[in-house]
Amino acid sequence: MQSLKKHKISDSEKEKILEKIIDNLKDEDSIIFAYSHGSFLEGSFRDIDLAIYVQTTLNKKEALKLELKLERELEEKIKLPIDVRILNYSPLSFRYNIIKDGNLILSRNENLRCDFASLSIREYLDFNFYRKRYMKEVLGLEV
């Protein structure tokens, strides 16, 4: 169960934690690139959010197993709650927000990462036009 306790640590301590996380992620060959995101980047936080992109040879079931394995290993190592999500199978809006606001912490293949980012941004912006139109016409909301 996720802790509701908020943690507040110095920026230098956050850097040390990220270094430990990066070292652990480097040991997992299937990870191509990774971002940290969420409240950990800003100030006080409940957990450390990570978004990772894995080799496309991993199916959804294997990716879920990897998510859970990484959460468990990292929580044991750094003694803070960790939330890991696989970018390959995540919703478009999540991918867009990670690319826009996240902090790249590991990249083994810059060409693949840039292709993934540009495709995700392009798809999001194309979709966003229709989402806004729908919200206005059907729900009467200006977004």
N, CA, C and O of each residue as an XYZ file, in Angstrom:
572
protein
N       0.831     -1.183      0.000
C       0.000      0.000      0.000
C       0.876      1.245      0.000
O       1.861      1.316      0.734
N       0.525      2.203     -0.803
C       1.259      3.445     -0.938
C       1.128      4.291      0.325
O       0.031      4.458      0.858
N       2.235      4.815      0.791
C       2.254      5.656      1.980
C       1.673      7.028      1.655
O       1.911      7.570      0.576
N       0.906      7.589      2.599
C       0.367      8.929      2.417
C       1.293      9.981      3.009
O       1.042     11.179      2.881
N       2.354      9.534      3.651
C       3.303     10.441      4.281
C       4.044     11.238      3.213
O       4.501     10.691      2.210
N       4.152     12.545      3.454
C       4.925     13.394      2.547
C       6.357     13.459      3.029
O       6.619     13.567      4.227
N       7.276     13.393      2.093
C       8.703     13.463      2.389
C       9.239     14.793      1.886
O       8.842     15.276      0.826
N      10.142     15.378      2.655
C      10.798     16.621      2.235
C      12.287     16.440      2.473
O      12.729     16.280      3.611
N      13.055     16.468      1.393
C      14.502     16.308      1.510
C      15.195     17.363      0.653
O      14.578     17.969     -0.223
N      16.458     17.569      0.909
C      17.224     18.590      0.187
C      17.466     18.162     -1.264
O      17.359     16.986     -1.612
N      17.791     19.144     -2.085
C      18.095     18.860     -3.490
C      19.308     17.949     -3.620
O      19.347     17.084     -4.494
N      20.299     18.142     -2.751
C      21.494     17.286     -2.827
C      21.151     15.841     -2.466
O      21.703     14.907     -3.047
N      20.246     15.658     -1.512
C      19.809     14.305     -1.152
C      19.009     13.683     -2.302
O      19.124     12.488     -2.570
N      18.204     14.496     -2.971
C      17.459     14.006     -4.136
C      18.416     13.538     -5.232
O      18.180     12.518     -5.879
N      19.494     14.291     -5.432
C      20.493     13.899     -6.435
C      21.112     12.549     -6.092
O      21.311     11.712     -6.973
N      21.415     12.338     -4.820
C      21.993     11.060     -4.386
C      21.014      9.912     -4.624
O      21.399      8.828     -5.062
N      19.747     10.172     -4.326
C      18.710      9.154     -4.545
C      18.600      8.828     -6.035
O      18.537      7.659     -6.416
N      18.577      9.866     -6.875
C      18.494      9.640     -8.323
C      19.699      8.859     -8.838
O      19.557      8.023     -9.731
N      20.878      9.119     -8.288
C      22.071      8.365     -8.690
C      21.906      6.878     -8.372
O      22.276      6.026     -9.180
N      21.352      6.568     -7.199
C      21.111      5.166     -6.831
C      20.098      4.528     -7.774
O      20.258      3.385     -8.201
N      19.055      5.289     -8.089
C      18.026      4.786     -9.005
C      18.634      4.515    -10.383
O      18.402      3.460    -10.973
N      19.407      5.468    -10.886
C      20.030      5.318    -12.204
C      20.941      4.095    -12.229
O      20.921      3.321    -13.186
N      21.738      3.922    -11.181
C      22.623      2.749    -11.107
C      21.830      1.452    -11.191
O      22.238      0.505    -11.865
N      20.695      1.418    -10.501
C      19.851      0.224    -10.524
C      19.244      0.015    -11.912
O      19.207     -1.111    -12.409
N      18.772      1.086    -12.534
C      18.164      0.977    -13.861
C      19.185      0.529    -14.906
O      18.840     -0.196    -15.839
N      20.427      0.953    -14.756
C      21.480      0.558    -15.702
C      21.722     -0.947    -15.680
O      22.164     -1.525    -16.673
N      21.432     -1.577    -14.546
C      21.618     -3.027    -14.433
C      20.563     -3.818    -15.199
O      20.734     -5.012    -15.445
N      19.485     -3.160    -15.571
C      18.387     -3.823    -16.282
C      18.544     -3.551    -17.779
O      18.224     -2.462    -18.256
N      19.034     -4.541    -18.508
C      19.352     -4.364    -19.929
C      18.151     -4.017    -20.801
O      18.318     -3.406    -21.857
N      16.963     -4.386    -20.389
C      15.783     -4.150    -21.225
C      15.318     -2.692    -21.198
O      14.469     -2.308    -22.002
N      15.859     -1.875    -20.290
C      15.464     -0.463    -20.209
C      16.269      0.344    -21.222
O      17.500      0.325    -21.213
N      15.553      1.055    -22.098
C      16.191      1.873    -23.129
C      16.373      3.309    -22.641
O      17.447      3.890    -22.794
N      15.314      3.883    -22.048
C      15.443      5.208    -21.444
C      14.450      5.344    -20.299
O      13.487      4.584    -20.191
N      14.712      6.340    -19.441
C      13.885      6.511    -18.243
C      13.806      7.984    -17.853
O      14.747      8.754    -18.048
N      12.662      8.344    -17.301
C      12.415      9.695    -16.794
C      11.977      9.608    -15.338
O      11.307      8.657    -14.935
N      12.360     10.609    -14.557
C      11.708     10.818    -13.267
C      10.690     11.932    -13.514
O      10.878     12.772    -14.394
N       9.626     11.931    -12.740
C       8.579     12.940    -12.944
C       7.765     13.085    -11.676
O       7.959     12.345    -10.712
N       6.855     14.041    -11.682
C       5.953     14.206    -10.551
C       6.510     15.088     -9.450
O       7.444     15.863     -9.656
N       5.916     14.949     -8.281
C       6.211     15.849     -7.160
C       7.640     15.729     -6.647
O       8.144     16.665     -6.027
N       8.301     14.610     -6.885
C       9.692     14.447     -6.453
C      10.576     15.531     -7.062
O      11.559     15.942     -6.446
N      10.243     15.994     -8.249
C      11.034     17.016     -8.928
C      10.778     18.410     -8.370
O      11.578     19.321     -8.587
N       9.678     18.584     -7.656
C       9.265     19.926     -7.258
C       9.568     20.269     -5.804
O      10.227     21.275     -5.539
N       9.115     19.478     -4.880
C       9.277     19.809     -3.465
C       9.009     18.590     -2.621
O       9.669     17.561     -2.763
N       8.028     18.713     -1.735
C       7.676     17.545     -0.925
C       6.959     16.526     -1.812
O       6.306     16.889     -2.790
N       7.090     15.254     -1.457
C       6.571     14.187     -2.314
C       6.138     12.997     -1.472
O       6.623     12.805     -0.357
N       5.224     12.202     -2.009
C       4.785     10.961     -1.353
C       5.553      9.759     -1.886
O       5.832      8.806     -1.159
N       5.888      9.825     -3.172
C       6.640      8.736     -3.791
C       7.507      9.302     -4.904
O       7.398     10.474     -5.267
N       8.352      8.461     -5.428
C       9.208      8.844     -6.547
C       8.639      8.168     -7.787
O       8.550      6.942     -7.859
N       8.259      8.985     -8.755
C       7.635      8.481     -9.975
C       8.680      8.310    -11.068
O       9.466      9.215    -11.345
N       8.673      7.130    -11.684
C       9.579      6.826    -12.783
C       8.777      6.323    -13.970
O       7.824      5.561    -13.810
N       9.165      6.752    -15.151
C       8.566      6.262    -16.391
C       9.701      5.699    -17.229
O      10.680      6.393    -17.505
N       9.571      4.441    -17.635
C      10.649      3.801    -18.385
C      10.138      3.247    -19.713
O       8.994      2.806    -19.830
N      11.013      3.285    -20.694
C      10.733      2.694    -21.995
C      11.613      1.463    -22.112
O      12.821      1.525    -21.884
N      10.999      0.347    -22.467
C      11.732     -0.920    -22.515
C      11.811     -1.440    -23.949
O      11.109     -0.961    -24.840
N      12.678     -2.425    -24.150
C      12.787     -3.064    -25.464
C      11.418     -3.548    -25.909
O      10.630     -4.042    -25.102
N      11.146     -3.406    -27.174
C       9.826     -3.789    -27.687
C       9.607     -5.293    -27.681
O       8.501     -5.753    -27.966
N      10.631     -6.064    -27.364
C      10.455     -7.517    -27.284
C       9.701     -7.930    -26.020
O       9.235     -9.065    -25.921
N       9.578     -7.027    -25.064
C       8.817     -7.332    -23.846
C       7.328     -7.126    -24.113
O       6.922     -6.055    -24.564
N       6.517     -8.143    -23.840
C       5.073     -7.974    -23.991
C       4.505     -7.308    -22.733
O       5.244     -7.028    -21.789
N       3.198     -7.056    -22.724
C       2.577     -6.343    -21.599
C       2.764     -7.070    -20.272
O       3.023     -6.442    -19.246
N       2.634     -8.381    -20.294
C       2.777     -9.163    -19.063
C       4.201     -9.063    -18.518
O       4.402     -8.870    -17.318
N       5.175     -9.196    -19.396
C       6.576     -9.088    -18.978
C       6.893     -7.675    -18.488
O       7.652     -7.494    -17.536
N       6.304     -6.677    -19.148
C       6.518     -5.287    -18.738
C       5.944     -5.041    -17.342
O       6.565     -4.360    -16.526
N       4.761     -5.594    -17.068
C       4.163     -5.449    -15.740
C       5.036     -6.110    -14.676
O       5.230     -5.557    -13.593
N       5.556     -7.285    -14.985
C       6.459     -7.960    -14.044
C       7.693     -7.103    -13.767
O       8.157     -7.019    -12.629
N       8.215     -6.474    -14.807
C       9.382     -5.610    -14.647
C       9.043     -4.395    -13.785
O       9.832     -4.012    -12.921
N       7.866     -3.782    -14.013
C       7.410     -2.660    -13.181
C       7.446     -3.038    -11.707
O       8.036     -2.334    -10.887
N       6.812     -4.152    -11.382
C       6.709     -4.589     -9.988
C       8.077     -4.940     -9.408
O       8.368     -4.623     -8.254
N       8.903     -5.589    -10.203
C      10.255     -5.952     -9.759
C      11.073     -4.702     -9.444
O      11.723     -4.628     -8.401
N      11.039     -3.724    -10.343
C      11.800     -2.495    -10.127
C      11.300     -1.728     -8.910
O      12.097     -1.224     -8.119
N       9.976     -1.638     -8.758
C       9.423     -0.962     -7.578
C       9.937     -1.610     -6.304
O      10.389     -0.925     -5.386
N       9.867     -2.919     -6.253
C      10.299     -3.660     -5.058
C      11.791     -3.448     -4.786
O      12.183     -3.124     -3.664
N      12.609     -3.630     -5.806
C      14.058     -3.485     -5.639
C      14.450     -2.069     -5.221
O      15.261     -1.881     -4.315
N      13.869     -1.086     -5.888
C      14.227      0.302     -5.588
C      13.749      0.730     -4.206
O      14.460      1.441     -3.496
N      12.549      0.303     -3.820
C      12.052      0.641     -2.485
C      12.945      0.047     -1.405
O      13.204      0.690     -0.388
N      13.416     -1.178     -1.622
C      14.334     -1.803     -0.664
C      15.642     -1.033     -0.587
O      16.209     -0.861      0.492
N      16.114     -0.576     -1.725
C      17.417      0.091     -1.788
C      17.387      1.509     -1.210
O      18.291      1.886     -0.465
N      16.365      2.295     -1.542
C      16.384      3.698     -1.119
C      15.430      4.022      0.024
O      15.430      5.140      0.540
N      14.620      3.047      0.419
C      13.733      3.195      1.587
C      12.694      4.309      1.418
O      12.324      4.978      2.383
N      12.235      4.495      0.190
C      11.159      5.437     -0.115
C      10.219      4.767     -1.111
O      10.647      3.905     -1.879
N       8.936      5.153     -1.109
C       7.993      4.558     -2.065
C       8.351      4.941     -3.509
O       8.716      6.081     -3.794
N       8.237      3.971     -4.397
C       8.562      4.159     -5.815
C       7.358      3.732     -6.650
O       6.708      2.728     -6.358
N       7.072      4.511     -7.693
C       6.008      4.163     -8.634
C       6.624      4.120    -10.032
O       7.070      5.144    -10.550
N       6.646      2.942    -10.635
C       7.243      2.754    -11.959
C       6.133      2.495    -12.971
O       5.225      1.704    -12.714
N       6.205      3.162    -14.119
C       5.270      2.924    -15.215
C       6.057      2.714    -16.501
O       7.067      3.374    -16.746
N       5.576      1.789    -17.309
C       6.202      1.490    -18.594
C       5.599      2.404    -19.664
O       4.389      2.383    -19.888
N       6.425      3.190    -20.309
C       5.947      4.131    -21.324
C       5.393      3.432    -22.558
O       4.464      3.937    -23.187
N       5.946      2.285    -22.911
C       5.514      1.579    -24.123
C       4.006      1.341    -24.141
O       3.383      1.415    -25.200
N       3.422      1.060    -22.994
C       2.009      0.685    -22.916
C       1.163      1.727    -22.188
O       0.058      1.422    -21.739
N       1.665      2.933    -22.068
C       0.944      3.961    -21.312
C       0.067      4.810    -22.234
O       0.302      4.872    -23.441
N      -0.943      5.463    -21.657
C      -1.822      6.321    -22.461
C      -1.055      7.500    -23.075
O      -0.035      7.941    -22.546
N      -1.563      7.983    -24.180
C      -0.935      9.074    -24.914
C      -0.742     10.317    -24.048
O       0.326     10.928    -24.084
N      -1.750     10.700    -23.275
C      -1.634     11.908    -22.448
C      -0.531     11.760    -21.399
O       0.166     12.727    -21.093
N      -0.370     10.560    -20.852
C       0.700     10.306    -19.885
C       2.059     10.449    -20.568
O       2.953     11.110    -20.039
N       2.217      9.835    -21.734
C       3.486      9.923    -22.472
C       3.839     11.373    -22.769
O       4.980     11.795    -22.583
N       2.850     12.131    -23.232
C       3.080     13.540    -23.565
C       3.555     14.318    -22.339
O       4.518     15.081    -22.421
N       2.887     14.128    -21.210
C       3.259     14.866    -20.000
C       4.635     14.472    -19.479
O       5.358     15.316    -18.949
N       5.001     13.219    -19.619
C       6.340     12.782    -19.205
C       7.393     13.469    -20.068
O       8.385     13.983    -19.551
N       7.180     13.477    -21.365
C       8.139     14.097    -22.282
C       8.225     15.599    -22.021
O       9.312     16.176    -22.033
N       7.079     16.222    -21.788
C       7.024     17.672    -21.593
C       7.613     18.095    -20.249
O       8.377     19.059    -20.186
N       7.264     17.380    -19.169
C       7.615     17.839    -17.826
C       8.621     16.966    -17.086
O       9.150     17.373    -16.052
N       8.887     15.774    -17.603
C       9.762     14.845    -16.891
C      11.234     15.217    -16.996
O      11.626     16.095    -17.764
N      12.028     14.523    -16.204
C      13.475     14.721    -16.158
C      14.142     13.444    -16.679
O      14.083     12.399    -16.030
N      14.771     13.532    -17.845
C      15.447     12.370    -18.420
C      16.605     11.968    -17.510
O      17.484     12.779    -17.221
N      16.601     10.711    -17.060
C      17.666     10.255    -16.160
C      18.534      9.158    -16.773
O      19.619      8.868    -16.269
N      18.062      8.553    -17.855
C      18.843      7.498    -18.504
C      18.422      7.402    -19.964
O      17.232      7.399    -20.279
N      19.409      7.322    -20.849
C      19.104      7.105    -22.267
C      20.221      6.282    -22.886
O      21.374      6.711    -22.935
N      19.868      5.103    -23.352
C      20.831      4.227    -24.022
C      20.758      4.353    -25.538
O      21.644      3.885    -26.253
N      19.688      4.991    -26.023
C      19.501      5.119    -27.464
C      18.774      6.439    -27.732
O      17.545      6.499    -27.710
N      19.555      7.494    -27.984
C      18.978      8.826    -28.185
C      18.096      8.897    -29.425
O      17.074      9.584    -29.419
N      18.476      8.201    -30.481
C      17.650      8.221    -31.693
C      16.266      7.651    -31.419
O      15.260      8.233    -31.825
N      16.213      6.524    -30.737
C      14.928      5.910    -30.406
C      14.126      6.807    -29.463
O      12.918      6.968    -29.634
N      14.794      7.387    -28.477
C      14.103      8.263    -27.526
C      13.518      9.477    -28.247
O      12.368      9.846    -28.008
N      14.296     10.090    -29.116
C      13.807     11.261    -29.854
C      12.658     10.896    -30.793
O      11.696     11.654    -30.922
N      12.755      9.747    -31.443
C      11.655      9.282    -32.299
C      10.389      9.065    -31.476
O       9.304      9.481    -31.880
N      10.527      8.415    -30.327
C       9.387      8.166    -29.443
C       8.777      9.488    -28.980
O       7.557      9.650    -28.978
N       9.633     10.428    -28.587
C       9.151     11.724    -28.101
C       8.430     12.489    -29.203
O       7.332     13.001    -28.983
N       9.030     12.573    -30.380
C       8.397     13.349    -31.453
C       7.091     12.706    -31.912
O       6.125     13.413    -32.199
N       7.049     11.383    -31.985
C       5.809     10.703    -32.360
C       4.722     10.930    -31.303
O       3.571     11.204    -31.645
N       5.081     10.819    -30.039
C       4.108     11.014    -28.956
C       3.569     12.441    -28.956
O       2.367     12.650    -28.787
N       4.446     13.419    -29.143
C       4.015     14.823    -29.166
C       3.106     15.070    -30.363
O       2.059     15.703    -30.228
N       3.500     14.577    -31.526
C       2.686     14.764    -32.738
C       1.304     14.122    -32.575
O       0.291     14.739    -32.904
N       1.260     12.888    -32.068
C      -0.023     12.209    -31.860
C      -0.877     12.959    -30.841
O      -2.087     13.095    -31.020
N      -0.252     13.439    -29.782
C      -1.001     14.154    -28.745
C      -1.594     15.443    -29.306
O      -2.772     15.727    -29.088
N      -0.801     16.212    -30.016
C      -1.297     17.479    -30.555
C      -2.396     17.248    -31.585
O      -3.357     18.015    -31.645
N      -2.267     16.201    -32.394
C      -3.330     15.861    -33.346
C      -4.610     15.493    -32.610
O      -5.693     15.952    -32.974
N      -4.491     14.679    -31.590
C      -5.642     14.231    -30.808
C      -6.237     15.374    -29.988
O      -7.456     15.458    -29.834
N      -5.395     16.242    -29.467
C      -5.843     17.312    -28.577
C      -6.834     18.246    -29.266
O      -7.756     18.746    -28.622
N      -6.660     18.483    -30.544
C      -7.594     19.311    -31.301
C      -9.012     18.739    -31.201
O      -9.964     19.471    -30.929
N      -9.143     17.440    -31.420
C     -10.460     16.791    -31.385
C     -11.007     16.692    -29.961
O     -12.216     16.780    -29.748
N     -10.116     16.510    -28.996
C     -10.547     16.456    -27.597
C     -11.140     17.796    -27.179
O     -12.198     17.832    -26.550
N     -10.481     18.888    -27.516
C     -10.981     20.226    -27.174
C     -12.306     20.507    -27.878
O     -13.231     21.062    -27.285
N     -12.383     20.124    -29.128
C     -13.607     20.329    -29.904
C     -14.777     19.566    -29.274
O     -15.882     20.096    -29.152
N     -14.521     18.326    -28.879
C     -15.537     17.501    -28.230
C     -15.980     18.132    -26.915
O     -17.176     18.234    -26.640
N     -15.016     18.552    -26.110
C     -15.335     19.153    -24.809
C     -16.218     20.390    -24.988
O     -17.132     20.628    -24.198
N     -15.942     21.168    -26.025
C     -16.711     22.385    -26.264
C     -18.104     22.069    -26.808
O     -19.102     22.586    -26.306
N     -18.170     21.221    -27.831
C     -19.442     20.962    -28.491
C     -20.382     20.088    -27.668
O     -21.582     20.359    -27.611
N     -19.865     19.064    -27.041
C     -20.718     18.117    -26.335
C     -20.937     18.515    -24.880
O     -22.050     18.422    -24.363
N     -19.876     18.955    -24.231
C     -19.972     19.255    -22.806
C     -20.078     20.745    -22.504
O     -20.334     21.134    -21.364
N     -19.880     21.579    -23.522
C     -19.968     23.016    -23.319
C     -18.821     23.591    -22.498
O     -18.967     24.634    -21.861
N     -17.690     22.915    -22.515
C     -16.534     23.364    -21.731
C     -15.479     23.971    -22.640
O     -15.151     23.409    -23.685
N     -14.953     25.115    -22.242
C     -13.818     25.717    -22.947
C     -12.543     25.210    -22.300
O     -12.343     25.361    -21.095
N     -11.692     24.614    -23.100
C     -10.430     24.105    -22.555
C      -9.266     24.796    -23.204
O      -8.115     24.504    -22.878
